[in-house]
């Protein structure tokens, strides 16, 4: 459910903003699969609770399942925009957010034809998150890095614009990035507004997972604060769209639907952490899931060697990783500035990264062993429960 929900959110926006009907159909199919999984999870969670204590911790699993289901419903609503008569299209350069989704095609005779994705990442010297791959009429969700590419494969990838451009160059994608000068000034403003809204929405969802991962009431409160910020951003966005004389009625409707769906996603993220704000803890299985999913969250303890470094100096961005929060003593620093924030020995960092990152030798040392990560997470959760 975690993997599918992440894919649906990222690709829901892409299908609407870039007009990919086949992708929209696949997102709707994934939505049906998500509902089936949610139903099965509810049954299993109910069977697993045999005492009051077990029932209390299992509530977080129920709440997470319901909230993820709602997030996917919003992603489907966005995808359906593409299937209607609404006319809203953006260039590939849609990117004032930290990460963007890009569609790339493996060209015949390119270096990547016949190579595994792991080999592509090694040549690229970084990773992008391959969300979905289409080969003919068949689709592969989050394909394994051992997957061998072939000419004609279409890949939907998530990453920074710079990394995506380099990735497209390696696989020989013939789709050019439209120059910015082709974008009308007001259109560009709309893109920047929407990208900012989507970026903050993505952040609040990530922080909700981080709060459940660490069973942290402090991070949960930050989620609620950012959700309130998104509410205010939506009002400003709506005013700009409705007062514009440069957008057609169809474009206004489509943009407002996307923006409102984004705001509802932030509401759903806030719903994920309600259990923590009510004084209950999250189930330990949630931390296990988030460490094994495709978009992973884990805890890393800062070593003596890294003490004093700014987060940006640790070069996690090269591997598609981001530090969501840092715990120093009993204090949390949520989404610290990567350029100015210096870490200290013993700090605990909540880090989000892609599963593909584990195939890079440089990142393996920071991830350490599974046993070490599990020990750090258990200590973190115990400290948070004692504090609350």
Secondary structure, 3 states (H helix, E strand, C coil): CHHHHHHHHHHHHHHHHHCCHHHHHHHHHHHHHHHHHHHHHHHHHHHHCCCHHHHHHHHHHHHHHHHHHHHHHHHHHHHHHHHCCCCCCCCCCCCCCCCEEEEEECCCCCCCCCCEHHHHHHHHCCCCEEEEEEECCEEEECCCCCCECCCCCEEEEEECHHHHHHHHHHHCCCCCCCCHHHCCHHHHHHHHHHHHHHHHHHHHHHHHHHHHHHCCHHHHHHHHHHHHHHHHHHHHHHHHHHHCCCCCHHHHHHHHHHHHHHHHHHHHHHHHCHHHHCCCCCCHHHHHHHHHCCEEEEEEECCCCCCCCEHHHHCHHHHCCEEEEEEECCEEEECCCCCCCECCCCCEEEEEEEHHHHHCHHHHHHHCCHHHHHHHHHHHHHHHHHHC
